Amino acid sequence: MIEAHNIRKRFGDQEILKGISTEFENGKCNLIIGSSGAGKTVFLKCLVGLFDPEEGDILYDNRAIGSMGVKEKKELRNEMGMLFQGNALFDSMTVEQNVRFPLDMFSDMTMEEKTARVNFCLSRVNLPNANNKYPGEISGGMMKRVGIARAIVMNPKYLFCDEPNSGLDPKTAMVIDDLIKEITVEYNITTVINTHDMNSVMGIGDKVIFLHQGLKHWEGTKEEVLEETENKELYEFIFASDFLKKLREAALQNR
Amino acid sequence: MGFLHDIGKYFLMIASMFTRPEKLSMYAKETMRQVYQIGIGSVLIIAIVSTFVGAVTAVQFSYQLEEIGLIPMWWMGIIVRDSLILEMAPTICALLLAGKVGSNIASELGSMRVTDQIDALEIMGVNTTAYLIGPKIIGALIIIPFLIIMAVFLGIIGGLIAGTMGGFYSGAEYVRGLQDGHETYYVVVMLIKCYVFAFIITTISCYQGFYVKGGALEIGNASTRAVVNSSIVIIVANFLIAFLLL
């Protein structure tokens, strides 16, 4: 479980996060939603330790990241995997080398063991025959899969995904969502996903946190999102499209 | 204030590299890759430029000495040798490498920064300054002195070819000059310059690339700043070394 207590972060005069407290549970897909500029990415970067918050604590299974030394922080990071919005694959390495990189750097496995682990992860994300291709030679959806394979290769306890569906067509986006969900449940990972894709919210959102202007405005489950009408900002965000509005009305009429 | 901030950040970047490597073999592999990239990739351009620098030095000095007529032409061997060792080879090669290697390093790290590859390494638990910058510095410190020593030899050969072809002196006269009054201390000064310049080129270029913010345009700007700043610092360091050691 990851707990965030009163996280505040500012850049210059601008306060981006204004005291966010929440927790993310094991084996669940925890979604952070909000419009652009709400502070989602900054919050995610604070969670993974890329930004140091000015105030507040982040606890990974009761271990506060703020009070960790360099060695403990490194150990914690070995328990993390992250899928970046732009994939962040190493351009000069093949798919296999990309996925193998964390093993090369941090494990004492033999080459055969590493290759077996890489092949297992690539087949787990349904990408069995791309080992020798470079990131520039594969599609956006395949790159996401490679990113997921690299993120899970070290058996992480915590998985972070920043806009995993950006730039993907709706069908591929659903496949990626399902894959993240399956992996989360299968390995009992604490998964935190930054998104503004409502399909993801409805599909895999075990827990949904809505950020608005640097504050946690609402939290609940995907089912509760549909019924929420009192929170004006959330309502406007979720039902920004007429299609979803009509869908909601139809769902409520059918009850 | 911005300048002081940059200086402080630059030294903090260098200090942050001094940690225990996650895996020595990975660092060694990366260092060898850098040696290859910096070294092999620059051999041709250094060879061409240094040969012509030696040739031009020989022709111009010969022309002027011939006019004066008081100095024997076998001195040309000494002049070409010492000017290449002390000044021409280290400084011109360093400026050349600042352009070629410096811009390459800055754009490589800059594009890694803007595409989140550096953040990805950070999340994995890799000390990014140590892994990305350390091997570049060590690689340059290993290979740049070799490139500059090679430049001295090729410059001397350039001087021999140009001088004899131009009829300024015979090969025997030139070789006599090369063998006369050799100062080992000049080679020591040259090697000091090599190491200082290699450090300047890599650290300044890494600094410019590593802290890029923005996109493609900023990578280009960082690349330009890497070349300009490295070149200025090389020229200043060249003067200081000459002033203090000669």
Interface residues (C-beta under 8 A of the other chain):
Chain A: V48 L50 V70 K73 K74 E75 L76 R77 N78 M80 G81 M82 F84 Q85 G86 A88 L89 F90 D91 F101 P102 D104 M105 F106 M154 F160
Chain B: T19 E22 K23 M26 S111 T115 D116 Q117 D119 A120 E122 I123 M124 G125 V126
